[in-house]
Each structure stands twice: as structure tokens, then as C-alpha cells.
Amino acid sequence: MTQIGVIIPVVRTDFIGGLLDCIRQNSVLPASIIIIDNSRKDDNLRISDTGLRMQIHRPSSPLGVNPSWNYGIQRLCDTVDLISVLNDDLLLETKFFEKLIRLTSIHTEASVLCPETVSRPGELQHVVPVEKSACIRMYKREGWAWSAPSEVLRKVPPIPSDLQIWFGDDWLWLHTVKRMRRPWMKMLGNKCYHYVSQTNSKINGVSIQAERRLFEQHI
């Protein structure tokens, strides 16, 4: 049976409960969830017992989104078959992981699969049957919800440590699409809702322009 690991960097603690409720209600549950708590010291992360297999990592100082991805991928790559990296400000449909497993098995050429992002949370209630879901090739990267086979992620170098918030998805695109020649695929009918950068808006002191220059130096 395909094993799925989930990585969730947390920046603001007011979103994570909704995402975990969505995961708990899924038809297929992840084998492991790693939550990286990057919240402020005065914004304590409280998670009730969801019945999910979770580990919470609380670094001594906030890691940033990209180092959180690196941490989770390193922990999970050799223990699960698929890894889903999710923003904490997401909601998922109830067949999310079941469809991911099916579509990954069909589109073995894909390096990364992203869900269809809907404009209203209510659209998540209109679940497309698993056998009706499909994939199309993507021509730009998305970073708020993506999944990849572990065998692909083992071939991607860790995101450079000086990239804290932005360009982690660009780094993945560079190494998978440009260098491995393996496409990203959009999972039509496998839906998520995104609150749109509510988390990153709370991270101070990191300039997207400065990180763009650093990213360009790395490529």
C-alpha cells in the first residue's frame, strides 16, 4: 500500500486546525505528518488529539518555509512513497490523498502533482469521483500545495539555506522540469482552497527581491 507523508510549516496558528480537520476526514490517511512550528513565541501552537500520526518540530528559532520543507523532506524521504507539502492556510477535499495515489500511479512520468485550487471553500463539497479525476501538464510552478514521489525528491538537492521564504518551488521546478525533464501535473478534480499568503504576510525581515537575487546566483 502506498504510504504518504505530509509536511506542514506553521507560521500562524489560526489556520492549522482547519487543515488537520480536512486531513482527518480524508478517505486515505497519511502514514506520517510532520508539523514545523515557526509561530511566534506569543502565539502558541495548540493541536488537539486528531487521531493522526503527527510529529511537531519546534525549532529554537523560526526556520522559514524553505528550511522547513528541507527538514520534512529529509525526515520522510526514506520512509514513505509520496510526500505532500502543504501550506498551513489550506483546506482539502475528502478524497485528496486517494486521488493523489491514483493519479501518481497513472502518470508515472510526473515529478510533482498539484491540486486544483478553487475560489470558495464551498466548492470542496462537490467531490469528483476518484475514477473521474484527471491530470494535465503544468507550465508554471505552484508552491502552496504540491506532492511528489520520494524517489524524485531524493534526486533534488536541498533548497539553498539562504533562501528562507520564496523560490523553493522555483528550485524544485529547476531540478525536476528543467534538468530531469519530468513534468509537473495539475490534478483536475482534486481540490484545495487556499487563503492566499496569509501566512507569509506575517514573516518580517525577508525581502523577496533579495531572495530573487540569491536564487539567480544559485542557478
Buried (B, 14 or more C-beta within 10 A) or exposed (E): EBBBBBBBBBBBBEBBBBBBEBBEEBEBBBBBBBBBBBBEEEEEBEBEEEEBEBEEBEEEEBBBBBBBBBBBBEBBBEEBBBBBBBBBBBBBBBBBBBBBBBBBEEBEEBBBBBBBBBEEEEBBEEBBEBEEBBBEEBEEBBBBBBBBBBEBBEEBEBBBEEBBBBBBBBBBBBBBBEEEEBBBBBBBBBBBBBBEEBBBEEBEEBEEEEBBEBBEEBE
